[in-house]
Amino acid sequence: MKTLGLIGGMSWESTTTYYRLINEATKARLGGLHSAPLLLYSFDFAPVAELQAAGKWAKLETGMIHAARRLEGAGADGIVICTNTMHKLYDAVQAAIDIPVLHIVDATAAAMQAQRCKQPILLATRYTMEQAFYKGRFADKFGIDARVPDEPGRTAVHTIIYDELCRGIVTPAAKATYLHEIEILAKRGADSVILGCTEVGMLIGAGDTALPVFDTTEIHARSAVDFALGD
């Protein structure tokens, strides 16, 4: 089994989910006492979040490249960026190392294509919902048209992620907010839901809406195990 290098800590709440899911999938595939060989570079999220809010992506890029190179040097065979938002820096990270970086959009799109979903609701950080690095990859590579809430909805979704979910706080009010945004966009023709931030699965899941739900964290973790096992 190949060794996976995880770039985590953004937030650590979702990184723990990646660790659990990757090891659960490995055990399910290999049985017995098997678990996944993993290397982890974990950021302190507070300064990362401050740089995101300030739009200082060049400084974040430097940090991400440093993390990826450290993992490659330590023996990782592939890199998993354990956050959707930081895939904004995917191209720079991939160009800086000689091992593959497993893109979360590619894994999620494959799962969506298997269910013939092409007009999903995207619930994520403001950066992921508004910038082209994520929706653009869905559209350009896979013909998937991701829909997002209107401005007040995007603000509410984003704020809940940073002020609550990244701090491990899950409330009925936050869940109701997310389900309200899903209801609005479903009435406008959306055919599925992408949990496009690695913490959103803490709040809602497949049992909360009649639409198909694609949890990017779960999908990304499974695809990482497929890679590690050579599938």
Number of C-alpha atoms within 10 A of each C-alpha: 14 18 21 26 27 23 22 24 21 24 24 20 17 24 23 13 19 24 17 15 19 24 20 18 21 23 15 12 14 12 11 8 7 14 18 21 15 17 18 20 16 16 17 12 15 12 11 20 15 11 15 16 12 9 12 12 16 11 12 18 18 13 15 22 19 16 22 27 20 17 24 21 11 12 15 22 20 22 27 23 26 29 24 24 23 20 21 17 18 20 13 14 24 17 12 14 19 12 15 16 22 21 19 24 22 17 17 22 25 14 16 22 13 8 11 13 18 19 19 26 29 26 26 24 23 19 19 22 24 14 12 13 19 21 19 15 16 19 15 10 11 16 14 20 19 22 22 22 19 11 11 9 17 21 13 17 23 20 15 24 24 16 11 15 22 20 14 15 14 17 11 8 10 20 17 13 15 20 15 13 19 23 15 15 20 20 9 10 12 22 20 25 27 23 25 26 23 28 29 26 21 17 20 19 15 13 9 12 15 11 18 18 21 23 22 25 26 19 19 27 25 20 23 27 23 17 18 18 15 9 8
